[in-house]
Amino acid sequence: MENAAGEEVAVVGDLGAERFANQSDAESWVGEVFGDLVAEGVDAVTLFELERRVYGPMSLHP
């Protein structure tokens, strides 16, 4: 999770602790909570599988 400057945003609570079994679940979750992430200062997200970047950063803004 990054801000517009590309700096990591530390999100606390449930939003910061999510882990997923597969890419589809992760993408669905982002679609459901992107407004909450933006409210926490997140402008973009990157999807990782363990330490490997799958894709991103993906903007949360239109």
C-alpha positions in Angstrom: 0.0 0.0 0.0 1.5 3.3 -1.1 0.6 7.0 -1.1 0.8 9.2 -4.2 4.6 9.8 -3.6 5.2 6.0 -3.7 5.9 5.8 0.0 4.6 2.8 1.9 1.5 3.5 4.0 1.2 1.5 7.2 -2.5 0.7 7.7 -3.5 -0.7 11.1 -6.3 -3.0 12.1 -8.1 -5.3 9.8 -7.2 -3.4 6.6 -3.5 -3.9 7.2 -3.5 -7.5 8.3 -5.4 -9.1 5.4 -3.8 -12.2 3.6 -5.5 -14.2 0.9 -5.4 -17.7 -0.4 -5.6 -16.6 -4.1 -5.4 -13.6 -6.4 -9.1 -13.5 -7.0 -9.9 -13.1 -3.3 -7.3 -10.4 -3.0 -8.7 -8.5 -6.0 -12.3 -8.8 -4.7 -11.2 -7.5 -1.3 -9.6 -4.4 -2.8 -12.7 -3.8 -4.8 -14.8 -3.9 -1.6 -12.6 -1.8 0.7 -10.8 0.6 -1.7 -12.8 3.6 -0.2 -11.6 2.7 3.3 -8.0 2.3 2.0 -8.2 5.8 0.4 -9.5 7.2 3.7 -6.4 5.8 5.4 -4.1 7.6 2.9 -3.6 4.7 0.5 -3.4 5.8 -3.2 -2.2 2.5 -4.8 -1.8 -1.1 -4.0 0.5 -3.8 -5.2 -0.3 -7.5 -5.2 2.4 -9.9 -3.9 2.6 -13.7 -3.8 4.9 -14.2 -0.8 7.8 -11.9 -1.7 7.2 -11.9 -5.5 5.4 -8.9 -7.0 2.5 -10.1 -9.1 1.5 -6.6 -10.3 1.2 -3.1 -9.2 1.2 -0.5 -8.0 -2.5 -0.2 -9.1 -4.1 3.2 -8.4 -7.2 3.4 -6.3 -8.4 6.5 -8.0 -10.3 6.8 -11.3 
